[in-house]
Amino acid sequence: MKKRISLFLTLILLTNVCYAELKIGFVNVAQVLEKAPQAEKAKERLEKEFSPRNKHLLSQKKEIKKLEEKLSRDVSVMGVSERRKLEKDIIAKQRDSKRSQQEFKEDFNVRRNEELSKLQRRIMEAIKALAKDGEFDLLLTDGVIYASQKIDVTEHVQTKLVDLSD
C-alpha cells in the first residue's frame, strides 16, 4: 500500500513539474545484490567462519551413526545393562547434536543478516552516489512494474559498487 501511495505521489509530482526536463532512472536492487563483488566476499567470510563448526556437526552425526550401527549389529550379544547404556549414550548425543545444529543455524542466520545489512548499506551508498554524479532527479527501485532499458541504471550502480568495494 505504501508503495502505491509513493508511486501515486511521484506521478502527481511529475505532472505538476510543468513538463520540466527530468532525469529518471530505475535500479534493480535484487540484481545488484546478486552480482555484487562484496556478496561473494561475504559468502567466503561466512564459510571460513562457520566451516569448523559445520565439520564438528558432521563428525557428531557420524559418531551417532556408528553407535546406532553398533547397537543394531551387536544387540543380540549385548547384556541388558550394556544395551541400555549404549541407548542412553545415543539419545544424549542426538540431543546434543540437535542443540548444536540449532545454535549453528541461529548464529549463522545472525551473521548472514549482518553481512546482508552491510551490503545493502553499501548498495544504497552506491545508488546515492550515482544519483548525485549522474544528476538524476528520481531513481526508483522496488515496486516498479516496468522500466525501459533507457532508464535502467542497474549496471551503473554495479560499477559504482565495485568502485566502493573494500
C-alpha positions in Angstrom: 0.0 0.0 0.0 2.9 2.4 0.9 4.5 1.7 -2.5 1.3 2.5 -4.3 0.9 5.8 -2.4 4.5 6.7 -3.1 4.2 5.9 -6.7 1.0 7.9 -6.9 2.6 10.9 -5.3 5.6 10.5 -7.6 3.2 10.6 -10.6 1.5 13.7 -9.2 4.9 15.3 -8.7 5.9 14.5 -12.2 2.7 16.0 -13.7 3.0 19.1 -11.5 6.5 19.9 -12.6 5.0 21.5 -15.7 6.7 19.1 -18.0 10.2 20.2 -17.0 13.1 18.1 -18.2 13.6 15.3 -15.6 16.2 12.6 -15.4 14.7 9.4 -14.1 16.3 6.1 -13.6 15.5 2.6 -12.3 17.7 0.3 -10.2 17.1 -3.5 -9.9 18.4 -3.9 -6.4 18.0 -7.7 -6.4 20.2 -7.9 -9.4 22.8 -5.7 -7.8 22.7 -7.8 -4.7 23.2 -11.0 -6.7 26.1 -9.7 -8.7 27.9 -7.5 -6.1 31.5 -8.5 -5.5 31.0 -7.8 -1.8 28.4 -10.6 -1.8 30.9 -13.2 -2.8 33.4 -11.9 -0.2 30.8 -12.0 2.5 29.9 -15.6 1.5 33.6 -16.5 1.7 33.9 -14.9 5.2 30.8 -16.8 6.4 32.1 -20.1 5.0 35.5 -19.5 6.7 33.9 -18.6 10.0 31.4 -21.4 10.1 33.3 -24.2 8.4 34.9 -25.6 11.6 31.5 -25.8 13.4 30.0 -27.4 10.4 32.7 -30.0 10.3 32.2 -30.7 14.0 28.4 -31.2 13.4 29.2 -33.7 10.7 31.6 -35.6 12.9 28.9 -35.7 15.6 26.4 -37.2 13.1 29.0 -39.8 12.0 29.7 -40.8 15.6 26.0 -41.2 16.3 25.5 -43.3 13.2 28.4 -45.6 14.2 26.9 -46.0 17.7 23.5 -46.8 16.1 25.1 -49.3 13.8 26.9 -50.9 16.7 23.7 -51.2 18.6 21.8 -52.8 15.8 24.7 -55.1 14.9 25.5 -56.2 18.5 22.1 -56.1 20.2 21.8 -59.8 20.3 25.2 -60.3 22.1 25.0 -57.4 24.5 23.9 -57.6 28.0 20.8 -55.6 29.1 22.8 -53.0 31.1 25.3 -52.6 28.3 22.5 -52.1 25.7 20.7 -49.6 27.9 23.9 -47.7 28.5 24.5 -47.5 24.7 20.9 -46.4 24.0 21.2 -43.7 26.6 24.5 -42.6 25.2 23.0 -42.4 21.7 20.0 -40.4 22.9 22.3 -38.0 24.8 24.5 -37.5 21.7 21.4 -37.0 19.5 20.1 -34.3 21.9 23.5 -32.6 22.0 23.7 -32.7 18.2 20.3 -31.2 17.7 21.1 -28.4 20.2 24.4 -27.7 18.4 22.6 -27.7 15.0 20.0 -25.2 16.2 22.7 -23.0 17.7 24.7 -23.2 14.5 21.6 -22.2 12.4 20.8 -19.3 14.7 24.4 -18.0 14.8 24.7 -18.4 11.0 21.5 -16.5 10.3 22.5 -13.7 12.6 25.9 -13.3 10.9 24.3 -13.7 7.4 21.9 -10.9 8.2 24.7 -8.7 9.5 26.6 -9.2 6.2 23.5 -8.6 4.2 22.7 -5.4 6.1 26.2 -4.2 5.5 25.9 -5.0 1.8 22.6 -3.2 1.5 24.0 -0.1 3.1 26.9 -0.2 0.5 24.4 -0.6 -2.3 22.4 2.4 -1.1 25.6 4.4 -0.9 26.4 3.5 -4.5 22.8 4.4 -5.6 23.0 7.8 -3.9 26.5 8.4 -5.4 25.2 7.5 -8.8 22.2 9.8 -8.4 24.4 12.7 -7.5 27.1 12.0 -10.1 24.6 11.4 -12.8 22.4 14.3 -11.7 19.2 12.2 -11.5 16.0 13.8 -10.4 14.5 10.5 -9.4 15.8 6.9 -9.0 13.2 4.2 -8.5 13.8 0.7 -7.1 11.2 -1.8 -5.8 7.6 -1.6 -6.8 8.2 -0.7 -10.4 6.2 -2.9 -12.8 8.1 -1.9 -15.9 11.2 0.2 -16.6 12.6 0.6 -20.1 16.3 0.0 -20.7 16.7 3.7 -21.3 16.2 4.5 -17.7 17.6 1.2 -16.1 20.8 2.2 -14.4 21.4 -1.1 -12.6 24.7 -1.7 -14.4 25.9 1.7 -13.4 25.1 1.0 -9.8 27.0 -2.3 -10.0 30.0 -0.4 -11.4 29.8 2.2 -8.7 29.6 -0.6 -6.1 32.8 -2.1 -7.5 34.4 1.3 -7.1 33.3 1.3 -3.4 34.4 -2.3 -2.7 36.5 -2.9 0.2 
